[in-house]
Amino acid sequence: MCVAVFGKVLKMDGKNAVVDFNGSKVSAKTGLVDVAEGDKVLVHAGCILQKVSDEDIALSEEFF
């Protein structure tokens, strides 16, 4: 099973971003997604899949 996780972009460095997952900071590739510091994102296997809203995150938390 593969899991994608929500995080917040802390810092950008070219096509790489430092993403915070509740205190754990991980490097992720931006690929084709245009993101900036402060954006909330969905990350899978070290790649940012898409930007997400607070509403998206709240809706998904209903399942857990």
N, CA, C and O atoms as a Tripos MOL2 file, in Angstrom:
@<TRIPOS>MOLECULE
protein
  256   255    64     0     0
PROTEIN
NO_CHARGES

@<TRIPOS>ATOM
      1 N           0.8370   -1.1700    0.0000 N.3       1 MET1
      2 CA          0.0000    0.0000    0.0000 C.3       1 MET1
      3 C           0.8880    1.2410    0.0000 C.2       1 MET1
      4 O           1.8780    1.3060    0.7280 O.2       1 MET1
      5 N           0.5320    2.2040   -0.8060 N.am      2 CYS2
      6 CA          1.2680    3.4630   -0.8800 C.3       2 CYS2
      7 C           0.4500    4.5560   -0.2150 C.2       2 CYS2
      8 O          -0.7760    4.5940   -0.3230 O.2       2 CYS2
      9 N           1.1520    5.4370    0.4730 N.am      3 VAL3
     10 CA          0.4680    6.5050    1.1930 C.3       3 VAL3
     11 C           1.0700    7.8460    0.7940 C.2       3 VAL3
     12 O           2.2900    8.0000    0.7300 O.2       3 VAL3
     13 N           0.1990    8.8090    0.5290 N.am      4 ALA4
     14 CA          0.6280   10.1870    0.3100 C.3       4 ALA4
     15 C           0.2980   10.9560    1.5820 C.2       4 ALA4
     16 O          -0.6940   10.6680    2.2520 O.2       4 ALA4
     17 N           1.1410   11.9430    1.9130 N.am      5 VAL5
     18 CA          1.0100   12.6530    3.1830 C.3       5 VAL5
     19 C           0.9420   14.1580    2.9230 C.2       5 VAL5
     20 O           1.6040   14.6820    2.0260 O.2       5 VAL5
     21 N           0.1260   14.8400    3.7310 N.am      6 PHE6
     22 CA          0.0300   16.2950    3.6450 C.3       6 PHE6
     23 C           1.1810   16.9330    4.4120 C.2       6 PHE6
     24 O           1.5740   16.4450    5.4730 O.2       6 PHE6
     25 N           1.7180   18.0180    3.8770 N.am      7 GLY7
     26 CA          2.7620   18.7610    4.5570 C.3       7 GLY7
     27 C           2.7290   20.2180    4.1360 C.2       7 GLY7
     28 O           1.9190   20.6170    3.2990 O.2       7 GLY7
     29 N           3.6220   21.0130    4.7270 N.am      8 LYS8
     30 CA          3.7040   22.4370    4.4350 C.3       8 LYS8
     31 C           5.1110   22.7570    3.9460 C.2       8 LYS8
     32 O           6.0980   22.3630    4.5660 O.2       8 LYS8
     33 N           5.1940   23.4730    2.8310 N.am      9 VAL9
     34 CA          6.4850   23.8480    2.2640 C.3       9 VAL9
     35 C           7.1240   24.9250    3.1510 C.2       9 VAL9
     36 O           6.5510   25.9930    3.3680 O.2       9 VAL9
     37 N           8.3240   24.6160    3.6560 N.am     10 LEU10
     38 CA          9.0470   25.5540    4.5010 C.3      10 LEU10
     39 C          10.0380   26.3930    3.7090 C.2      10 LEU10
     40 O          10.2230   27.5800    3.9800 O.2      10 LEU10
     41 N          10.6810   25.7530    2.7130 N.am     11 LYS11
     42 CA         11.7640   26.4200    1.9930 C.3      11 LYS11
     43 C          11.8620   25.8510    0.5860 C.2      11 LYS11
     44 O          11.6480   24.6580    0.3710 O.2      11 LYS11
     45 N          12.1850   26.7050   -0.3600 N.am     12 MET12
     46 CA         12.3740   26.2790   -1.7420 C.3      12 MET12
     47 C          13.8450   26.4150   -2.1260 C.2      12 MET12
     48 O          14.5330   27.3360   -1.6860 O.2      12 MET12
     49 N          14.3170   25.4750   -2.9570 N.am     13 ASP13
     50 CA         15.6630   25.5190   -3.5050 C.3      13 ASP13
     51 C          15.5850   24.9770   -4.9260 C.2      13 ASP13
     52 O          15.7850   23.7840   -5.1550 O.2      13 ASP13
     53 N          15.2990   25.8420   -5.8620 N.am     14 GLY14
     54 CA         15.1150   25.4080   -7.2450 C.3      14 GLY14
     55 C          13.8780   24.5300   -7.3660 C.2      14 GLY14
     56 O          12.7720   24.9610   -7.0410 O.2      14 GLY14
     57 N          14.0640   23.3030   -7.8320 N.am     15 LYS15
     58 CA         12.9550   22.3460   -7.9860 C.3      15 LYS15
     59 C          12.8110   21.4310   -6.7730 C.2      15 LYS15
     60 O          12.0970   20.4300   -6.8310 O.2      15 LYS15
     61 N          13.4860   21.7680   -5.6760 N.am     16 ASN16
     62 CA         13.3780   21.0020   -4.4370 C.3      16 ASN16
     63 C          12.7250   21.8640   -3.3630 C.2      16 ASN16
     64 O          12.8940   23.0830   -3.3270 O.2      16 ASN16
     65 N          11.9820   21.2060   -2.5000 N.am     17 ALA17
     66 CA         11.3270   21.9030   -1.3950 C.3      17 ALA17
     67 C          11.6110   21.1550   -0.0980 C.2      17 ALA17
     68 O          11.7220   19.9290   -0.0910 O.2      17 ALA17
     69 N          11.7270   21.8930    0.9860 N.am     18 VAL18
     70 CA         11.7690   21.2810    2.3130 C.3      18 VAL18
     71 C          10.3450   21.3390    2.8330 C.2      18 VAL18
     72 O           9.7610   22.4130    2.9730 O.2      18 VAL18
     73 N           9.7900   20.1560    3.1190 N.am     19 VAL19
     74 CA          8.3920   20.0500    3.5360 C.3      19 VAL19
     75 C           8.3310   19.5620    4.9780 C.2      19 VAL19
     76 O           9.0230   18.6190    5.3620 O.2      19 VAL19
     77 N           7.4890   20.2230    5.7670 N.am     20 ASP20
     78 CA          7.3070   19.8640    7.1790 C.3      20 ASP20
     79 C           6.0930   18.9610    7.3170 C.2      20 ASP20
     80 O           4.9920   19.3140    6.8940 O.2      20 ASP20
     81 N           6.3010   17.7970    7.9100 N.am     21 PHE21
     82 CA          5.2290   16.8550    8.2220 C.3      21 PHE21
     83 C           5.1380   16.7490    9.7390 C.2      21 PHE21
     84 O           5.7370   15.8550   10.3370 O.2      21 PHE21
     85 N           4.4020   17.6450   10.3560 N.am     22 ASN22
     86 CA          4.2350   17.6450   11.8180 C.3      22 ASN22
     87 C           5.5670   17.5580   12.5570 C.2      22 ASN22
     88 O           5.7120   16.7740   13.4950 O.2      22 ASN22
     89 N           6.5310   18.3590   12.1350 N.am     23 GLY23
     90 CA          7.8300   18.4060   12.8040 C.3      23 GLY23
     91 C           8.9410   17.6570   12.0990 C.2      23 GLY23
     92 O          10.1160   17.9320   12.3450 O.2      23 GLY23
     93 N           8.6070   16.7250   11.2340 N.am     24 SER24
     94 CA          9.6180   16.0180   10.4450 C.3      24 SER24
     95 C           9.8290   16.7740    9.1430 C.2      24 SER24
     96 O           8.8840   17.0020    8.3880 O.2      24 SER24
     97 N          11.0680   17.1590    8.8840 N.am     25 LYS25
     98 CA         11.3780   17.9230    7.6780 C.3      25 LYS25
     99 C          12.0110   17.0050    6.6450 C.2      25 LYS25
    100 O          12.9910   16.3140    6.9200 O.2      25 LYS25
    101 N          11.4280   17.0120    5.4420 N.am     26 VAL26
    102 CA         11.8510   16.1080    4.3770 C.3      26 VAL26
    103 C          12.0050   16.8940    3.0830 C.2      26 VAL26
    104 O          11.2470   17.8290    2.8240 O.2      26 VAL26
    105 N          12.9760   16.5180    2.2790 N.am     27 SER27
    106 CA         13.1570   17.1300    0.9640 C.3      27 SER27
    107 C          12.2260   16.4350   -0.0350 C.2      27 SER27
    108 O          12.0960   15.2100   -0.0300 O.2      27 SER27
    109 N          11.5810   17.2330   -0.8880 N.am     28 ALA28
    110 CA         10.6760   16.6800   -1.8930 C.3      28 ALA28
    111 C          10.8710   17.4250   -3.2050 C.2      28 ALA28
    112 O          11.1460   18.6250   -3.2120 O.2      28 ALA28
    113 N          10.7300   16.7160   -4.2990 N.am     29 LYS29
    114 CA         10.8360   17.3020   -5.6370 C.3      29 LYS29
    115 C           9.5160   17.9650   -6.0130 C.2      29 LYS29
    116 O           8.4410   17.4340   -5.7350 O.2      29 LYS29
    117 N           9.6110   19.1310   -6.6500 N.am     30 THR30
    118 CA          8.3920   19.8350   -7.0480 C.3      30 THR30
    119 C           7.8750   19.3440   -8.3970 C.2      30 THR30
    120 O           6.6770   19.4450   -8.6620 O.2      30 THR30
    121 N           8.7380   18.8200   -9.2470 N.am     31 GLY31
    122 CA          8.3040   18.3210  -10.5480 C.3      31 GLY31
    123 C           7.6030   19.4020  -11.3500 C.2      31 GLY31
    124 O           8.1780   20.4600  -11.6060 O.2      31 GLY31
    125 N           6.3730   19.1450  -11.7440 N.am     32 LEU32
    126 CA          5.6140   20.0940  -12.5560 C.3      32 LEU32
    127 C           4.6750   20.9610  -11.7410 C.2      32 LEU32
    128 O           3.9450   21.7800  -12.3000 O.2      32 LEU32
    129 N           4.6830   20.7910  -10.4220 N.am     33 VAL33
    130 CA          3.7830   21.5480   -9.5530 C.3      33 VAL33
    131 C           4.4720   22.8450   -9.1330 C.2      33 VAL33
    132 O           5.5870   22.8190   -8.6120 O.2      33 VAL33
    133 N           3.8130   23.9660   -9.3590 N.am     34 ASP34
    134 CA          4.3550   25.2710   -8.9930 C.3      34 ASP34
    135 C           3.9780   25.5690   -7.5500 C.2      34 ASP34
    136 O           2.8260   25.8870   -7.2590 O.2      34 ASP34
    137 N           4.9500   25.4660   -6.6430 N.am     35 VAL35
    138 CA          4.6850   25.6950   -5.2230 C.3      35 VAL35
    139 C           5.5890   26.7950   -4.6840 C.2      35 VAL35
    140 O           6.6100   27.1320   -5.2840 O.2      35 VAL35
    141 N           5.1940   27.3460   -3.5420 N.am     36 ALA36
    142 CA          5.9560   28.3910   -2.8870 C.3      36 ALA36
    143 C           5.9810   28.1140   -1.3920 C.2      36 ALA36
    144 O           5.2120   27.2980   -0.8830 O.2      36 ALA36
    145 N           6.8780   28.8090   -0.6970 N.am     37 GLU37
    146 CA          6.9420   28.6690    0.7540 C.3      37 GLU37
    147 C           5.5760   28.9830    1.3560 C.2      37 GLU37
    148 O           4.9290   29.9640    0.9860 O.2      37 GLU37
    149 N           5.1460   28.1290    2.2950 N.am     38 GLY38
    150 CA          3.8580   28.3130    2.9460 C.3      38 GLY38
    151 C           2.7310   27.4980    2.3440 C.2      38 GLY38
    152 O           1.6920   27.3220    2.9790 O.2      38 GLY38
    153 N           2.9180   26.9920    1.1180 N.am     39 ASP39
    154 CA          1.8760   26.1740    0.4820 C.3      39 ASP39
    155 C           1.7200   24.8470    1.2100 C.2      39 ASP39
    156 O           2.6920   24.2830    1.7110 O.2      39 ASP39
    157 N           0.5000   24.3610    1.2630 N.am     40 LYS40
    158 CA          0.2280   23.0190    1.7820 C.3      40 LYS40
    159 C           0.1860   22.0940    0.5690 C.2      40 LYS40
    160 O          -0.4050   22.4230   -0.4600 O.2      40 LYS40
    161 N           0.8310   20.9210    0.7080 N.am     41 VAL41
    162 CA          0.9990   20.0270   -0.4320 C.3      41 VAL41
    163 C           0.7480   18.5770   -0.0430 C.2      41 VAL41
    164 O           0.7540   18.2200    1.1350 O.2      41 VAL41
    165 N           0.5300   17.7580   -1.0530 N.am     42 LEU42
    166 CA          0.3950   16.3140   -0.8960 C.3      42 LEU42
    167 C           1.6470   15.6900   -1.4920 C.2      42 LEU42
    168 O           1.9740   15.9300   -2.6540 O.2      42 LEU42
    169 N           2.3590   14.8730   -0.6800 N.am     43 VAL43
    170 CA          3.6440   14.3140   -1.0930 C.3      43 VAL43
    171 C           3.5840   12.7900   -1.0680 C.2      43 VAL43
    172 O           3.0600   12.1870   -0.1310 O.2      43 VAL43
    173 N           4.1340   12.1810   -2.1230 N.am     44 HIS44
    174 CA          4.2400   10.7250   -2.1860 C.3      44 HIS44
    175 C           5.6130   10.3790   -2.7520 C.2      44 HIS44
    176 O           6.0170   10.9120   -3.7860 O.2      44 HIS44
    177 N           6.3210    9.4890   -2.0740 N.am     45 ALA45
    178 CA          7.6180    8.9790   -2.5390 C.3      45 ALA45
    179 C           8.5940   10.1050   -2.8650 C.2      45 ALA45
    180 O           9.3450   10.0140   -3.8360 O.2      45 ALA45
    181 N           8.5870   11.1700   -2.0540 N.am     46 GLY46
    182 CA          9.5230   12.2570   -2.2410 C.3      46 GLY46
    183 C           9.1770   13.2330   -3.3430 C.2      46 GLY46
    184 O           9.9970   14.0750   -3.7080 O.2      46 GLY46
    185 N           7.9600   13.1290   -3.8810 N.am     47 CYS47
    186 CA          7.5170   14.0360   -4.9470 C.3      47 CYS47
    187 C           6.2230   14.7340   -4.5440 C.2      47 CYS47
    188 O           5.2980   14.1050   -4.0300 O.2      47 CYS47
    189 N           6.1730   16.0250   -4.7820 N.am     48 ILE48
    190 CA          4.9430   16.7790   -4.5170 C.3      48 ILE48
    191 C           3.9690   16.4880   -5.6510 C.2      48 ILE48
    192 O           4.2700   16.7290   -6.8200 O.2      48 ILE48
    193 N           2.8020   15.9690   -5.2920 N.am     49 LEU49
    194 CA          1.7930   15.6200   -6.2850 C.3      49 LEU49
    195 C           0.8860   16.7950   -6.6240 C.2      49 LEU49
    196 O           0.5120   16.9860   -7.7810 O.2      49 LEU49
    197 N           0.5280   17.5960   -5.5930 N.am     50 GLN50
    198 CA         -0.3680   18.7250   -5.8210 C.3      50 GLN50
    199 C          -0.4120   19.6230   -4.6010 C.2      50 GLN50
    200 O          -0.0570   19.2200   -3.4940 O.2      50 GLN50
    201 N          -0.8590   20.8610   -4.8320 N.am     51 LYS51
    202 CA         -1.1440   21.7660   -3.7310 C.3      51 LYS51
    203 C          -2.5220   21.4140   -3.2010 C.2      51 LYS51
    204 O          -3.3840   20.9600   -3.9540 O.2      51 LYS51
    205 N          -2.7370   21.6240   -1.8960 N.am     52 VAL52
    206 CA         -4.0340   21.3230   -1.2850 C.3      52 VAL52
    207 C          -4.4640   22.4940   -0.4040 C.2      52 VAL52
    208 O          -3.6480   23.3190    0.0080 O.2      52 VAL52
    209 N          -5.7500   22.5420   -0.1310 N.am     53 SER53
    210 CA         -6.2920   23.5920    0.7310 C.3      53 SER53
    211 C          -6.4910   23.0350    2.1400 C.2      53 SER53
    212 O          -6.4500   21.8250    2.3610 O.2      53 SER53
    213 N          -6.7080   23.9470    3.0820 N.am     54 ASP54
    214 CA         -7.0220   23.5180    4.4510 C.3      54 ASP54
    215 C          -8.2960   22.6860    4.4580 C.2      54 ASP54
    216 O          -8.4280   21.7490    5.2460 O.2      54 ASP54
    217 N          -9.2440   23.0310    3.5700 N.am     55 GLU55
    218 CA        -10.4960   22.2730    3.4730 C.3      55 GLU55
    219 C         -10.2370   20.8370    3.0130 C.2      55 GLU55
    220 O         -10.8370   19.8990    3.5380 O.2      55 GLU55
    221 N          -9.3440   20.6650    2.0310 N.am     56 ASP56
    222 CA         -8.9850   19.3180    1.5660 C.3      56 ASP56
    223 C          -8.4210   18.4830    2.7120 C.2      56 ASP56
    224 O          -8.7730   17.3140    2.8780 O.2      56 ASP56
    225 N          -7.5410   19.0990    3.5000 N.am     57 ILE57
    226 CA         -6.9130   18.3910    4.6120 C.3      57 ILE57
    227 C          -7.9630   18.0100    5.6520 C.2      57 ILE57
    228 O          -7.9700   16.8830    6.1460 O.2      57 ILE57
    229 N          -8.8470   18.9440    5.9820 N.am     58 ALA58
    230 CA         -9.8910   18.6730    6.9750 C.3      58 ALA58
    231 C         -10.8150   17.5450    6.5190 C.2      58 ALA58
    232 O         -11.1910   16.6900    7.3210 O.2      58 ALA58
    233 N         -11.1790   17.5390    5.2480 N.am     59 LEU59
    234 CA        -12.0510   16.4800    4.7290 C.3      59 LEU59
    235 C         -11.3720   15.1150    4.8050 C.2      59 LEU59
    236 O         -12.0170   14.1220    5.1390 O.2      59 LEU59
    237 N         -10.0830   15.0580    4.5000 N.am     60 SER60
    238 CA         -9.3900   13.7710    4.5290 C.3      60 SER60
    239 C          -9.2170   13.2600    5.9580 C.2      60 SER60
    240 O          -9.2050   12.0510    6.1890 O.2      60 SER60
    241 N          -9.0820   14.1830    6.9210 N.am     61 GLU61
    242 CA         -8.9090   13.7720    8.3160 C.3      61 GLU61
    243 C         -10.1630   13.0950    8.8690 C.2      61 GLU61
    244 O         -10.0840   12.3790    9.8670 O.2      61 GLU61
    245 N         -11.3050   13.3100    8.2420 N.am     62 GLU62
    246 CA        -12.5410   12.6420    8.6680 C.3      62 GLU62
    247 C         -12.4450   11.1270    8.4810 C.2      62 GLU62
    248 O         -13.1580   10.3730    9.1430 O.2      62 GLU62
    249 N         -11.5660   10.6830    7.5820 N.am     63 PHE63
    250 CA        -11.4320    9.2650    7.2990 C.3      63 PHE63
    251 C         -10.4920    8.5570    8.2800 C.2      63 PHE63
    252 O         -10.4740    7.3280    8.3380 O.2      63 PHE63
    253 N          -9.7150    9.3190    9.0470 N.am     64 PHE64
    254 CA         -8.7180    8.7130    9.9410 C.3      64 PHE64
    255 C          -9.1140    8.8930   11.3380 C.2      64 PHE64
    256 O          -8.4040    8.4530   12.2420 O.2      64 PHE64
@<TRIPOS>BOND
     1     1     2 1
     2     2     3 1
     3     3     4 2
     4     3     5 am
     5     5     6 1
     6     6     7 1
     7     7     8 2
     8     7     9 am
     9     9    10 1
    10    10    11 1
    11    11    12 2
    12    11    13 am
    13    13    14 1
    14    14    15 1
    15    15    16 2
    16    15    17 am
    17    17    18 1
    18    18    19 1
    19    19    20 2
    20    19    21 am
    21    21    22 1
    22    22    23 1
    23    23    24 2
    24    23    25 am
    25    25    26 1
    26    26    27 1
    27    27    28 2
    28    27    29 am
    29    29    30 1
    30    30    31 1
    31    31    32 2
    32    31    33 am
    33    33    34 1
    34    34    35 1
    35    35    36 2
    36    35    37 am
    37    37    38 1
    38    38    39 1
    39    39    40 2
    40    39    41 am
    41    41    42 1
    42    42    43 1
    43    43    44 2
    44    43    45 am
    45    45    46 1
    46    46    47 1
    47    47    48 2
    48    47    49 am
    49    49    50 1
    50    50    51 1
    51    51    52 2
    52    51    53 am
    53    53    54 1
    54    54    55 1
    55    55    56 2
    56    55    57 am
    57    57    58 1
    58    58    59 1
    59    59    60 2
    60    59    61 am
    61    61    62 1
    62    62    63 1
    63    63    64 2
    64    63    65 am
    65    65    66 1
    66    66    67 1
    67    67    68 2
    68    67    69 am
    69    69    70 1
    70    70    71 1
    71    71    72 2
    72    71    73 am
    73    73    74 1
    74    74    75 1
    75    75    76 2
    76    75    77 am
    77    77    78 1
    78    78    79 1
    79    79    80 2
    80    79    81 am
    81    81    82 1
    82    82    83 1
    83    83    84 2
    84    83    85 am
    85    85    86 1
    86    86    87 1
    87    87    88 2
    88    87    89 am
    89    89    90 1
    90    90    91 1
    91    91    92 2
    92    91    93 am
    93    93    94 1
    94    94    95 1
    95    95    96 2
    96    95    97 am
    97    97    98 1
    98    98    99 1
    99    99   100 2
   100    99   101 am
   101   101   102 1
   102   102   103 1
   103   103   104 2
   104   103   105 am
   105   105   106 1
   106   106   107 1
   107   107   108 2
   108   107   109 am
   109   109   110 1
   110   110   111 1
   111   111   112 2
   112   111   113 am
   113   113   114 1
   114   114   115 1
   115   115   116 2
   116   115   117 am
   117   117   118 1
   118   118   119 1
   119   119   120 2
   120   119   121 am
   121   121   122 1
   122   122   123 1
   123   123   124 2
   124   123   125 am
   125   125   126 1
   126   126   127 1
   127   127   128 2
   128   127   129 am
   129   129   130 1
   130   130   131 1
   131   131   132 2
   132   131   133 am
   133   133   134 1
   134   134   135 1
   135   135   136 2
   136   135   137 am
   137   137   138 1
   138   138   139 1
   139   139   140 2
   140   139   141 am
   141   141   142 1
   142   142   143 1
   143   143   144 2
   144   143   145 am
   145   145   146 1
   146   146   147 1
   147   147   148 2
   148   147   149 am
   149   149   150 1
   150   150   151 1
   151   151   152 2
   152   151   153 am
   153   153   154 1
   154   154   155 1
   155   155   156 2
   156   155   157 am
   157   157   158 1
   158   158   159 1
   159   159   160 2
   160   159   161 am
   161   161   162 1
   162   162   163 1
   163   163   164 2
   164   163   165 am
   165   165   166 1
   166   166   167 1
   167   167   168 2
   168   167   169 am
   169   169   170 1
   170   170   171 1
   171   171   172 2
   172   171   173 am
   173   173   174 1
   174   174   175 1
   175   175   176 2
   176   175   177 am
   177   177   178 1
   178   178   179 1
   179   179   180 2
   180   179   181 am
   181   181   182 1
   182   182   183 1
   183   183   184 2
   184   183   185 am
   185   185   186 1
   186   186   187 1
   187   187   188 2
   188   187   189 am
   189   189   190 1
   190   190   191 1
   191   191   192 2
   192   191   193 am
   193   193   194 1
   194   194   195 1
   195   195   196 2
   196   195   197 am
   197   197   198 1
   198   198   199 1
   199   199   200 2
   200   199   201 am
   201   201   202 1
   202   202   203 1
   203   203   204 2
   204   203   205 am
   205   205   206 1
   206   206   207 1
   207   207   208 2
   208   207   209 am
   209   209   210 1
   210   210   211 1
   211   211   212 2
   212   211   213 am
   213   213   214 1
   214   214   215 1
   215   215   216 2
   216   215   217 am
   217   217   218 1
   218   218   219 1
   219   219   220 2
   220   219   221 am
   221   221   222 1
   222   222   223 1
   223   223   224 2
   224   223   225 am
   225   225   226 1
   226   226   227 1
   227   227   228 2
   228   227   229 am
   229   229   230 1
   230   230   231 1
   231   231   232 2
   232   231   233 am
   233   233   234 1
   234   234   235 1
   235   235   236 2
   236   235   237 am
   237   237   238 1
   238   238   239 1
   239   239   240 2
   240   239   241 am
   241   241   242 1
   242   242   243 1
   243   243   244 2
   244   243   245 am
   245   245   246 1
   246   246   247 1
   247   247   248 2
   248   247   249 am
   249   249   250 1
   250   250   251 1
   251   251   252 2
   252   251   253 am
   253   253   254 1
   254   254   255 1
   255   255   256 2
@<TRIPOS>SUBSTRUCTURE
     1 MET1         2 RESIDUE 1 A MET
     2 CYS2         6 RESIDUE 1 A CYS
     3 VAL3        10 RESIDUE 1 A VAL
     4 ALA4        14 RESIDUE 1 A ALA
     5 VAL5        18 RESIDUE 1 A VAL
     6 PHE6        22 RESIDUE 1 A PHE
     7 GLY7        26 RESIDUE 1 A GLY
     8 LYS8        30 RESIDUE 1 A LYS
     9 VAL9        34 RESIDUE 1 A VAL
    10 LEU10       38 RESIDUE 1 A LEU
    11 LYS11       42 RESIDUE 1 A LYS
    12 MET12       46 RESIDUE 1 A MET
    13 ASP13       50 RESIDUE 1 A ASP
    14 GLY14       54 RESIDUE 1 A GLY
    15 LYS15       58 RESIDUE 1 A LYS
    16 ASN16       62 RESIDUE 1 A ASN
    17 ALA17       66 RESIDUE 1 A ALA
    18 VAL18       70 RESIDUE 1 A VAL
    19 VAL19       74 RESIDUE 1 A VAL
    20 ASP20       78 RESIDUE 1 A ASP
    21 PHE21       82 RESIDUE 1 A PHE
    22 ASN22       86 RESIDUE 1 A ASN
    23 GLY23       90 RESIDUE 1 A GLY
    24 SER24       94 RESIDUE 1 A SER
    25 LYS25       98 RESIDUE 1 A LYS
    26 VAL26      102 RESIDUE 1 A VAL
    27 SER27      106 RESIDUE 1 A SER
    28 ALA28      110 RESIDUE 1 A ALA
    29 LYS29      114 RESIDUE 1 A LYS
    30 THR30      118 RESIDUE 1 A THR
    31 GLY31      122 RESIDUE 1 A GLY
    32 LEU32      126 RESIDUE 1 A LEU
    33 VAL33      130 RESIDUE 1 A VAL
    34 ASP34      134 RESIDUE 1 A ASP
    35 VAL35      138 RESIDUE 1 A VAL
    36 ALA36      142 RESIDUE 1 A ALA
    37 GLU37      146 RESIDUE 1 A GLU
    38 GLY38      150 RESIDUE 1 A GLY
    39 ASP39      154 RESIDUE 1 A ASP
    40 LYS40      158 RESIDUE 1 A LYS
    41 VAL41      162 RESIDUE 1 A VAL
    42 LEU42      166 RESIDUE 1 A LEU
    43 VAL43      170 RESIDUE 1 A VAL
    44 HIS44      174 RESIDUE 1 A HIS
    45 ALA45      178 RESIDUE 1 A ALA
    46 GLY46      182 RESIDUE 1 A GLY
    47 CYS47      186 RESIDUE 1 A CYS
    48 ILE48      190 RESIDUE 1 A ILE
    49 LEU49      194 RESIDUE 1 A LEU
    50 GLN50      198 RESIDUE 1 A GLN
    51 LYS51      202 RESIDUE 1 A LYS
    52 VAL52      206 RESIDUE 1 A VAL
    53 SER53      210 RESIDUE 1 A SER
    54 ASP54      214 RESIDUE 1 A ASP
    55 GLU55      218 RESIDUE 1 A GLU
    56 ASP56      222 RESIDUE 1 A ASP
    57 ILE57      226 RESIDUE 1 A ILE
    58 ALA58      230 RESIDUE 1 A ALA
    59 LEU59      234 RESIDUE 1 A LEU
    60 SER60      238 RESIDUE 1 A SER
    61 GLU61      242 RESIDUE 1 A GLU
    62 GLU62      246 RESIDUE 1 A GLU
    63 PHE63      250 RESIDUE 1 A PHE
    64 PHE64      254 RESIDUE 1 A PHE
